[in-house]
Amino acid sequence: MATETANPPRARRSAIPSMSVLGPILALVILIVIGAALNGNFLSAGNINNVLSRSAFIGIIAVGMTFVITAGGLDLSVGSMAAFIAGLMILVMNAALPSLGVGVPIILLGMLVALIAGIVAGMLNGFLITTLGIEAFIVTLGTMGIYRSLVTWLANGGTLSLDFDLRTFYRPVYFDGVLGIAWPIIVFAVVVILGEVLMSKARFGRHCAATGSNEHVAHYSNVNVNRTRMLTYIMLGLLVGVATIMYVPRLGSASASTGVLWELEAIAAVIIGGTVLKGGFGRVWGTVIGVLILSLIDNILNLTDLVSPYLNGAIQGVIIVLAVILQREAKAKG
Amino acid sequence: MTAPSVLALQSVHKSFGPVEVLSGIDIDLRSGEVLALIGENGAGKSTTMKILAGYQPATKGKILLDGKEVRFGSLHEGEAAGIVLIHQEFNLAEQLTVEQNIFLGRELRRGPLLDKARMRALTRDYLSRLKCNIDPDTPVSRLSNSDKQMVEIAKALSRDARVLIMDEPTAVLTGSEVEVLFEQVRALRAAGTAILFTSHKLGEVKAIADRVTIMRDGAVVRTDSVAAMTEDDMATAMVGRDVSALYPPKPDLPADGSVALRVAGLTVPGRAHDIGFSLRHGEILGIAGLIGSGRTEAMEGLCGLRPATVATLEIEGQPVTIRSTADALDQGLCYMTEDRKLRGLLLDKGMRVNLTLQALARFGRVLIDRKAEDAALSRAVKDFDIRAGHGDVLVGNLSGGNQQKLLLAKVMQSEPRILIVDEPTRGIDIGTKQQIYTFLRALAAAGKAIVVVSSEMQEIIGLSDRVLVMRQGRIAGTLGGADITEDAIVRHAMGVGADTDERAA
């Protein structure tokens, strides 16, 4: 009896992982198979590079969102925040152009502005949510409106464009890479690896899960709940800054329509990946799969004419709901 | 003995997967009679009650209602048959008012609209029968635990229950509230209701029950009239071994033992004022007092869990400042909460995560050493005799006793030199209590200083070398040695102690 209970659970676990682990991976594999069957170009290096580069923005933000949601929070402001940071970055770089000229220093200045703006925006959300104790949904709904309006105002209702010479100089940050892998993909990969280690192996990840699972228990267990939450928002703001640094060289402009609905795509990716929306459990690798599933659907619809690409949103919606139902079933059984 | 049987189970079996939790239960609830169901945690009492109330189907066996076999398809059918189960964890909608809760799902209507006036009047009537004067319009979230219990009972009254099943109704009540509850139970009994309740307090069983059914390991070991059994008989039948030595013997403490903790002028705004005491190595200090007397708040304030001011705070003779739990733990001072489910343990996580949460820094500065965690869990399971089927069971699925042992193991991970335990045995069985008492005494013998906060008089008396009694946020008296008697504690707690000043240290 003793040996029976000691060994088989471990053996069983490694043999057949639960549906909540397997589900997202299976869905991704099925999508890849479908994509490859429908279009020969699907698995070409060019297409893969393209899909991954486009996923990188949402992906980098979604990694941060995973921590926020795991700790029991939510951030609706990230899309607007990205647009605002992009606008700010462009304004600062254009303004500094006469004195700094086209070169590495001005790019570094732009990056610094993006990172600092992201951190400050994250701190603001975090301060309102933790110190003042306002509901995360309400705070970030408010800041979402504020950033969106600010970028519209900065652009005077139109588009903020990076100086042409600067844009040409900055372009490689999105379009070039190392060994044929684009920079956004490399940055995304680094963020994911750091995020996964932080979530599953570090104290901070454990503290996030404890805070989201039951903040009273966390408080009584020597977890600084407010600091943990604050750090998740700051981290998310920083990652929005990183994503914007990758995004600006792609189009070289920012407008009121930049980053619209990014927040919902990021949250959707987090949920598809198996993180629990009400907090307490999160996994970064799942979020990556969620991001890939969402962008592959988009990509497949664009490559084939089987289904109208206008139905993209509908299919993504079905996938999100399906993912949550499957995970609930798995939880009930386990 | 000829009262008609209202609800009965006959050779009922219940299995969850391959695990059989009930094996052939016979139980019989009679009209106008109070039946106590007692047994250790995990003996199968909760499952038995759920089957009786129709919350869960039996795997095998018969449920007899008025002698006829029935099968409850859902708990609504159970309620329709007049069977009401009051859960240990309250089943109240926190955001709704008292009145809305009492009539939830059975709202009275006049035409298409709610008849609020009548519902409110009826609610007032039920509450006044319970001598409970809360406003029907108060949201339940603002009530104390004992008031919530009263609302649950009022809810049962409103349903004209023929059978009332209560899972540990007195666990969260104060002495006088228990009396009010018992009065109601007697009134219901006189009106012909069949009542079943569980309790870990055998004194209550003696006081209120007519018959008692004792369970052990999923089977009924004895059913008898209460008059025929002493409390010792009951305990022995429950545990299956003699538990007369519930409390370990108190050793003689050297009078000049070194002081581990000295507190003076500890004030938690609105909750506790000017608390002062000292605690020596090897000593167990009991803190008694009524619920709401500020015991928990004072200890939480001391450990940095809530805002507090303190005039003097010395640990090992050194003045220290404690502003957060981290400060307290750094000083070797650790508090174990009274509420293991809401403040103590993450119920949706496994044992490993819970065990190491408080002392996570000991398992790696940045990255967590999983091997060290696993080793700590194996050690804790062995040292604290935590009985869980396998290592990755969710903590919420453990029995109360095992949860409590895990909680104790968790606070010990930070290796405190001064340990404050709050209600260390609330709602757990007598066998586990004995293990916890033995453990606490062994810790003291190893030179640790221990504070035990408890509402259970016997526990305070049996365990403490010295007792502080709190009343209305202040220390009402200090008792030591032979002076630690139930009478003296009650006098101080109620504010009728004549010689408070002389004894206060």
Interface residues (C-beta under 8 A of the other chain):
Chain A: T5 A6 P9 V197 K201 A202 R203 R206 H207 A209 A210 S213 N214 H216 V217 A218 H219 Y220 S221 N222 V223 N224 G280 F281
Chain B: L305 S324 T325 A326 L329 Y335 T337 L342 R343 G344 L345 L346 L347 D348 K349 V353 L357 Q358 A359 L360 A361 G364 R365 V366 L367 I368 R370 G389 H390 G391 D392 K410 S414
